[in-house]
Amino acid sequence: MKEEVQLLIDLQELDQHIITGRKRQDKLRAEQKTLTIKSVKIEDMIAQLDSEIALIEQERGEINQSLLKEQDNVEKTEARLPEIKTQKEYLAILKESDVAKKQIKDLQDALAQRDEAMAALQEDCQEKQQELDTLKGTSDSRSDEINQELSDIDASLVDEDTKRAGLADKVPADIRKRYELLLIRRNGVALVEARKGTCMGCNMHLPPQFFNAMLKKQSIDTCPYCNRLLYVMPYTGQ
């Protein structure tokens, strides 16, 4: 029985190393994912800003075309003034010219608004690009570190998985099955010592008769409270 207990102790220690390594891998991969998400988020913001800038550029082009057209209308209208012979026609030409000039003013104001909006968007876009460049520089460096650590853990896990298979094969099948179920349910602690009448897993005092029976049998038993596998140290009985 002492040999089985030591096998389980060694197996659990190895399993805890394996669990710790895999949790570390999960944490590193989550960190990598977070770095990628941050970069993608800023890239999406830059793309949105570029889209808005492109839309304003299109609007500016259309406004400019309308502006040139109205300026041409004013020039043509005013060029007709020397040919006017009646007061009525003269006033009509002036009114037409005034309407066109007001339209020009409105278009110029609209163009100025677009220029102001574009300048703000371009500044924002430049800031986001600088933020992205800084983040990528940091992310690339950190990503290299993460990849190296993941590779090291992978190599370690391959070795530990091989050792685990060898240990597990030596444990009796019925005990191994119970152990592996508890390993999942009890967060990597399936086997604990019963010391001085107390389960070291849940810290509950064991029934005296139960504990005394364990001392006599020197066998692996089950905690009546947390269901973990229990053992007593053969050489102390404590």
N, C-alpha and C positions, 0 to 999 in steps of 0.2 A: 504493500500500500504506500509505503514511503516513496517508492520509485514513481508511482502514478501521481502522487501529490507533486513531486518535484517536476515531473513532465508538464503537469498543468500550470505550475508556477512559471516555468520557462516559456510555455506556450503563450500564457497570458501576457507576460512581459514583452514577448516578441509581437503579439497582436497589438498591444498598446503602441509600440513603435510604429507599426504599420498604419494604424488608425491615425496617429499623430501626423505621419507623413502624408497621408491622403487628405486629411483636413487642411494641412498646409498647402497642398496642391490646389485644393478647392479655393482657398483664400487667395492664392496667387493668381489663379485664373479669373477670379472675380475682380481682382485689382486690374488685371489686364483689360477685362471687359469694360470696366469703369473708365479707364484711360481712353479706350476706343470710342465709347459713347460720348465722352466730353469732346473729343476731336470732331466726331460726326456732327454733334450738335452745333458747334461753331461753324463747320463747313456748310451746314444747312442754312445758318443765319447769313453767311456770306453769299450763298447762292440766292437767297431771298432778296438781299440788298442789291445784288447784281441785276436781278429781275426787275426790281423797282427802278433802278437807274436806267435800264434799257427802255422801260416804259416811258420814263420822263424824256429820254432822248428822242423817242418816237413822237411824243407830244410836242416837244420843242421844234422838231422838223415840220410838223403840221402847222404849228403857230407861225413859224418863219415863212412858210409858203403863203399863208393867209396874209401875213404882214406885208410881204412883197407885192402881193396882189392889190391890197388896199393902197399902198404907196403909189403903185402904178396908176390906180384909179384917180388918186388926188392929182397926180401930174397931168393926166389926160384931161381931167375936168378943168383944172386951172388953165391949161393950154387953150381951152375953148373960149376963155373970157374975152380976149380981144375981138372975137368974132361976134359977140353978143350985141344985138341992136336994140333990144327992148329991156326996160327995167324988170319986167316980170321974168324974162328968161335969165337975166343977171342974178336976181334973187334966188331963182331955182337952182342955178349952178352953184351959188355960194352955199345954199342949204345942203346940196349934194356933197360938196367939198367938206363941210363941217361934219356931216354924218360919217364920212370916210375917215376924217382926222380923229374923230372920237373913237371910231373902231380901231384905228391904229394905236391910239393911247391905251385902249383896253387890251389889245394884243401885246403891246410892250409891257404892260403891267403883268399880264399872264406869263410872259416870257421871263420876266424878272423873278416871279414866284417860282417858276420851274428851275431857274438857275440857283436860287437860294435852297430849294429842296434838294437839288442834285448835289450841291456842295456839302450839305449836311449828311446826305447818304454816303457820299464818297469818303467823308471823314470817318463816319461810323464804320464803313467797310474797311478802311485802312487800319483802324484800331483793332477790328476783329481779326484781320489778317495777321497783324503783329502778335495778337494774343494766341492765334493758332500756331504761328511759327515757334513761339516760345514754348507752348504746350507740347508740340511735336518734338522739339528738341529734348525736353525733359522726358516725354513719354518714350521716345526711341531708346534713350539711355536706360530708363527703368525697365523697359520691355526686354532689353538684352539681358539685364540682370535677372529678371523673372524667368526667361527662357533657360538661362544657365542653371538656376536653382531647380527648375522643374526637371531638367535633364539629370541633375545630380540625384534628386529624389527618386526619379524613375529607376535609375541604376541601383539605388539602395533598396527600393521596393522589390525589384527582381530578385536580388540576393536574399532578402528577408522572406519573400514568398516561397523561395526554394527551401530555406531552412524550416519555415513553418510546415510545409508539406511533410518533411521528414519527421518533425516532432509529432504532428497530428496523427500520423500513421501509427505511432507507438502507443497512443492513448486508446484504451478500450472503446469500441464503437458506441456503446450506450452512454458512457460518460462524455465522450466527445460531442455527441448529438445534443445532450443537455447543455454542455458548456457553450457550444456555438450559438444556440438559441438565446441563452442568457447574455452572451457577449453583445448581441444586438440590442436586447431589451434593456440591459443595464449599462449602456454607454461604455462598453469596453472593460467592465469590471464584473466578470462572471464568477470568479473564485476569490474567496476571502478567508482570512484566518478567524477561527473562533478562539478568542484569547480571554482567559480569566472569566469564562462564562458569558462573554459578550461577542456578538457578531460584529466584526470590524467593518462590515459593509453598511449596515443600517444602524449600528450602535445600540441595538436592542439587546436586553439581557435575555439569554436563552433559558428555557426551563431547566432547572438543576438536573433533573433526571435525564433529560435529553443530552445535556453537556457531559454528564458523567458517563453516559453510554458511548459518546464519541471518544472519550478518553480511553475507555476500555477497548473499544473496537479499533481505534486508530484508523478509522475509515473516512472516506469522503461522504458527507451527508448534505442535506439541504436546509437552509435557514427557514424556519417556519414563518418568518415575517417578510423577508424580501426575496425568498426563493433562490438566493445565490448558493453556489456550491460552497460548502464549509469544510475546513480541515483544521486539525490541531497539529502543532509541531511535535513529531514523534519523540524528539529527544528532550522535550521539556514537559509536555503534557499540560501547557498553560495557554 
